[in-house]
């Protein structure tokens, strides 16, 4: 295996090629066209950024717009320097690609701020979001082949979980891209990167592969986010914004990879007297990128217009999932751009919010995902494990709905006044409401050890009577009712001292007199039911 890098690109210099147009070689012509395109990209991009800075009325949104607009000058500058200093092109390429990750994250954050002004309200929006659209191709194919709704590629049940997955899929690319940029710079310095080779012994193929996977995941999550929310965010023209971001990243990355594979592996284009090796490897993709950046700078004038942020313009609205609620106003505030908009540029260049967002995503990935089912968004979902509805109820029944007797009593109007309608139902209710006590049965006595929650006040009044003073329904002490003891024949003589008291009070349980003849067997049964009590008179 060859462990030596072919450093032709670093060692070769352009100068002996034939003229292509007039007095210019391809390299000189590429510098002229790339320079002109870079100037156009600069003028259009900085004009738009400056207008946002001078009308900095919604800082939460506009800081992300300025970051996105910075992508065009960064890419154009990098591509022009790659043509000029082609022997150091790898440094400029990886530095511009590093900014790509922050542009994607800024675009995602901008879409989130179109939904709600802060993270807490964004989470509330996604917590109640329904329906959650299935993953777009190819994840939906993977779900069909790998377990469906129970497999690893299933659509999340909770909108908040869906939001966190998309969050991680986008913000992880910031870390991966920065790490791969540092790896490329360090390995290039120690001559172990070798951009001209795709051999696995060099770092180039590994860096390209990891970045390819990471950027594909990030762009997939961004597309899924757009598919889910394109209707609520229609007034912000999300398709044009997604197109402006996606095409820049697609062309800057994939056309470079395609040219690298075509020249290094497939040898589709070979050096000639007109095209030198650096022209094929660096010049052509960099020239195309400069031209594309000029075109995208003009497209951004419509995709990320500053006109909605001018004070006094028509305000926008935050989307609402509840059609019964009026939409929340997203109006412009005071201008916070500072002198000549410099404060707005300083705010946009502060990437601390991106670092915090990445940390939040990692915390949920390693900690929060274990407790995701404790979120209320999972509790409000309808359980489809048992398709039968509870007896006599709707979709949200009580725990006793499966018991018919419980449902019947819950639907009854027990102790309610008799109505003139529904005679069949009122007839059975009236039998209970107008019931009279059985004269042949003695009232049952309460236990002297009754629960204090019954709020009985019990006291003994002399050897021949027991006085029971209950509380009424309002919590006040009611009229005392005196119950005499058993007579000599063993029957109970029920003569309340207050015959006008409530029927409920008359039916309260009293206590047996100490003079009642209680056998030892009855005493043992009573002690087993009520607990041990001191012996009463007449018992040994």
N, C-alpha and C positions, 0 to 999 in steps of 0.2 A: 504493500500500500504506500502510495506517495504521500509523504508528510510535509512536503515542501510546497508552499503557495506560489502560484504563478502570478508574480507581481508586475505583470506587463503593464497594467493600467497605471500603477504608481510610478513606474520607471519611464514609460513612453511619453514623448512630447510630440505635439502636432506641429507641422511646419513644411513638409515636403509634398503635400497633397496637390493634386491638380485643381485648377480653377473650375468652379461650378457655374457661376453666373458672373459674367464680366470679369472684374478683377478680384472677386471674392471666392474663397474656398467655402466648403460647407460649414466649417467651424466658424468662420467670420460671419457668414450669412446668418447662422443660427444665433450668434451673439446679438446681431442687429435686430432680428425679429423678436427674440426673447426680451431684449431690453425695452423695445417699444411696447410690447405686451405688458411688461412689468410696470411701466409708467402708467398705462391705462388702468391696470388693476389698482395701483396705488391711489390714483386720483379718485376713482369711483368709490373705493372702500373707505378712504379717510374722509371723503366728503360725507358719506352716509354715517360713519361713526361720529363725526363732529356734530352733525345735526341731532343725533340721539343725545350727545353730551350736552348740547345747548338746550334741549327740551327734556331734561332728565326728571320727568314727573312720576315715573313708576320705576324706582330703582330696582325692585325685585325682579322685574322682567328685563329692563334695559341693560343691566350689567351683563346678562347672559347674551343678549343680542350683540353687544360690543365685542364680547369674546368670540362669538361665531364669526363676526365680520373681520376680526383680526386674522382668521385662518387664510384668507386670500392673500394679503401681503406677505404672510410668513411663507406660504407655499411658493409664491412668485419669486420672492427673494432667494429662497433656497434653490429653486430650479435655475435661476440665472447664475448664481454662484457655482452651481455644479457644472455648468457649461464653461464658465470662465476658469475655475480652478478644478478641472476635471480629475486631477490626480489626488485631490482630497475630497472627492464627491461624497464618499461614504459618511463623512462627518456632517455635512449639510443635509443629507437625506434623512439620517436618523433623527436629527434635531427637529426637522419639520414634521416628520411622522409622529414625533412625541407630542406635538401640539394638537395633532388630530384627535387624540383621546380626549383632551379637554374640550375640544369643539363639540364632540358627540355628547359628553356629559352636560355641557352648557345647553345644548339643544333640548335634551331630556328635561333639565331643570326648568327651562323656559316653558315647555308644555305643561309641567306640573303647576307652575305659577299661573298659567292660564286657567287652571281648574280651581285653585284656591290660593289665598295669599301666603299661607304658611304650611309647614309640614303637618301640624296637628289636624288642620282642617282638610288637608289632602288625604290623610289616612281615614278620616271620617267619610270622605266622599267614596273612597275605594272600598271601605268596609261595607257600605250599603249598595255597591254597584251590582246591578243585575240587568240582563244576563251577562255572564262572562263568556266571551266568544272563545271557541276552541283555538288551539295553536294553529298557526298557518303552516303551510308546507315548508319543510318535510316532517316537522314534529308530529303532525296529525297522522302521518303514515306510520311513524314509529309507535304511536299510541295504539293503533289498530293491531300492530304486530307484537306488541309487548304488554299485554294485560289489559288494554282498554282503560276503563275508568279506575282500575285498581293497580295499574302499572306505573312505572316511574315517569312516563311521559304524559300522564293524565292532566287534564285541565284542573287547576285548583278549585276547590269548593268555595273558598273565601276570596273575595275581591282584594282584601288586604294582603293575603298570601301571594296572590297574583302580582300585586304591586311590588312587593318585596323581591320577588324573583326577577322581575324586570329591572328593578333598582340595582340588584347585584350584577345582573348580566351586563349592565351599561357601565357602572362605576368600577367594576373590576378591571376594565380595559385601561383605565388611567394608571393603575399600579403596574399592570403587565407591560404597557407601552413604555413607561419610564424605566422599568427594570431592564427591558430588552435594549433600550437606547444606551443605558450605562454599559450593558454587556457588550454591545457592538463597538462602542468607543474604546473600551478597555482592551478587548481582543484585537481590534484594529491597531492599536498602539503597540501591542506585543506580536503583531503579525500572525495572529491566529484567527482572524475573522475571514479573510480571503473572499471578498465579494465575487471575484471572477470564477469561483469554484463552488459546486454544489456537493462536494464530498462531505460525508458525515464526520470526518476528522477535523473539520473547521467549523467555526461557530456560525457562519453565514446561513447554512441550511437550517440549523436549529432555531436561530432567531426568526427567520422568515416563517418557519412552520408554526411556531408558538404565536407569533403576531397574527398570522393568517387565521388561526382558530379563534383567537381572542376578538379580533375585529369582526369576524363573521358572527360570533355570539352577540356582540354589542349591536351590530346593525340589525340582526334578527329581532332582538328585543325592542329596538327602536321602531321597526316596522310593525311588530305586534302591538306596541303601544298606540301607533297611529291607527291601525285597523280597529282597535277597540274604541277609540275616542274621536274618530273623524267626524261623527255626527255632532256630539256636544261642542266640539271646537271648530265647527264649520266656519264661523265668522272670522276666525284667525287664519284661514287658508292654510291648514296644516299640510296639505298635499304639496303645495309649492315650496314650503319650507323643508319638508322631508326630501323632496327632489333636489333642492339646492345643496343639502348636506350630503345626501347619498351619492350623488354623481361626483362630487369633489373627492370623496374618500374612495369611491370605486375606481375612478380614473387614476388617482395618484398612486394607489397601491397595486391594483391588479394589472395595469398596463406596464408598470415597472417589472412586476413578476413575470408577466408574459414575455417581455423583451429579454429578460435575463435568461429564462428557460430557452427561448428561441435562439439566442446567440451562443450560450454556453453549452447547452445539452443537445439541442436539435440541429444547430448550425444552419439555420434557415438563411441568415445573412452573414456573409463573411467580409472581412476587411478587403478593401481594394485601393486603387490609386486615387479614388475620389473620397471614399469614406475610410477614415482611420479607425482603429479599434476603439479608442475613446469616444469617437463620434457615434459608433453603434451602441456601445455600452451605456454611455451617459448622455451624449448630445441629443439623440433623437427623443428619448422619453422626457428629458428636461425641457426641450423646446416645445413639445406637445403640452406639457404641463403649464408653461408660461402662457401659451395661447388660451388654454382652457380657463386659467385664472382670470384673464381679462374678460372672458365671456361671463363667468360666474359673478364677477364684480358688478356687471351691468344687471344680471338677473336678481341680485340681492336688493337692488333698488325697489323692486316690487315685492319680493318675498319678505323682507324685513324693513318695511317702510317706517319712517319716523313720523309720518303725518298723524297716526292715531294718538301720539303722545304730545302733540302741540296743545298748550292750555286753551280750553274753551271748545275743543272738538267734541264730537259725539262720543259718549262713553260706551264701553263694552260691558258685558255681563258675565259673571261666573256661571258655569252650567249647574243645573240642579236636577237631581235624579227624581225628585218628587214633583210631578206636574201641578199638584195643588198649591205649591208654594211659589211665590213670585221670585224671579231670578234676582240674585244679589248683584248690586251695582259695582263695577270695577272702574272707578273714576280716577282721573288724574289728580295728583297732589301738587304741592308747590315745587318749583324747580329747585333741585338739589345738586345740580351739576357743578356749582362753584364757579370761580372766575374762569371764563372762556372754556368751561366744561372740563377743566383739569381734574376736578374732584371726581367726576364720573369715570374718567380714565383710570384714576388711582383705585377706585372701587372695583372696576372690572379686572384690573391686574392682580387684585388680592384673591388668591386661590384657596384661602383657608376654608371656605364653605365646601369646596370640592373634597378637601382632605377629611373634613368632618362627615361628609356624605359617604365616603368610602369606608370610614370607620363604623358608621351606623350599619352599612350593609354587611360588613364582616361580623359585627356583633350579632346580627339577626341570623346569619348563616350558621354560626357555631353555637349560639345560645338560644336565640328567640325561636328558631325553627322547632325546637323540642317542645315548646309551650304554645305553639301557634293555635292548637285546638281549644285553648282556654279563652281565646278571643271571642267577644260577643258575636262576631260575624259567623262563627261556626254554630253558636247556640240558636240563632234565628233561622237556620236552614231547616226545611221540612225533611223529616226522616222518611226516606222511601223504602226502608227495610220491610215495613208492614203496610201494604197498600190499603188494607181495610180501615175505614174510618171508625172511630169509637162510637159506641151505641148512643144514639140520640143526641149527637153533637156534631159540630163542624170539624175543621181540620185541627183546631187547637182545643182539645177537650181536657177535662180534669182527670186526675189519676183514678177516680172511681167511676169513670164513664163506662167501663166494661161491665159494671154491675147494674142490671136493670132496676133493682129496687132502689139504688141510690139515685139513679136518674129520675125515677118516678117521684121520690120525695122532693128532689130539687125542683122539679117542675110544678109540684103541688103548691097550693096557697094555704098551708096549714095555719090555723088560728087567724085567718084573714076574715074580714066581714063578708057576709053572704051576698052574692051578687044576683041580680035579676036575670042575668044571662047565663047560658051554659048550665041548665038545671041538672043535667046528669052529673056534672063534676061537682056542683055545689051541694048536691044531696049527700054525697059521701063526706064532704068537708063539714057540712053542718052537723052530721052525727058526732063528729069529734068535738066541734066547737060548743055544742049544747049538751054534752054528756053530763050525767049526774053521778055522784058517788053512790056506791053500793051500800045501803043501810046495814046490811048484814056483815060487812067486813070492817074490821077495825083498822084505823090508820097505822101505818108502819112508822116506827120510831127511828130517828136518826141515831147514828152511833155517836157517843160522846167523844170519839176520836176522829170525827169527820175532818176532812181536809179543810184547812183554813180558807182555801179559795172559795168554798161555798158560803163563807161569811155568815155563818150561823152564830147567833148569840144564845148561849144555853146556860141556864142557871136553875138550881133546885130551890123550890119555895116550900119549905116545911116537909113534914113526913108524909103528907097525904096528897100533895100536888107537885107537879113539875111544870114550870112556866117556860114556854118556848117563845122567844121574841125574834122573829126573822127580820131580815132587811128587805125592803121593797126594791123594785127594779131601779129606782133612782139612787140607791145606796143609803137611804134614810132608814132609821129603825122603825119598823112597823108596829102595829098594835099587838100587845102581848096576848097569847092564847094559853089558857090554863087547861091542862088535861088531868082529870081525876084518875085515881088508880083503878085496878080491877075491882069488881065487887066480890062478895063472898062466894058467888057461884062460879067465878072464874071468867065471866064475860066482861067485856069492856064497856063502860058507860061513857059514851062520847057526848059531852056537853060543853062545848066551847063557851068561854066567858064573853066572847065577842062574836055573836052570830052574824053581825053585819060585815065582818072582814072579808077579804077576797077569798075566792074559792081556792086559789093557789096556796094561800096561807093556811086554810083549813085542812088542806091535804098534805101539809108538811108532816114529817114524821116526828112523833114525840118520843119520850123515854118511858120505860116501865117503872112503875112505883116500886119503892123498896119493900112494900108490904105484899107484893104479888108472890103467890106460891111458886117458887122456882125449884125444880128438882135438881139434884146433883148432875144428872145427865144433861139437862138443859144448860146448867152452868158451864160444863165442860165444852159443849157445843158453842156457847156464847163466847167463852174465852178463846176458842180456836178461831172464831170469826173476827172478834173485835180486839183480842189481846187480853192479857191478864188484868183484872180489876180487883180492887179490894173487896173482901166479902161484905155483902149487904146484910141488913138485919133479917133474920129468919133463916140464914144459911150458916151451917157449921163448917 
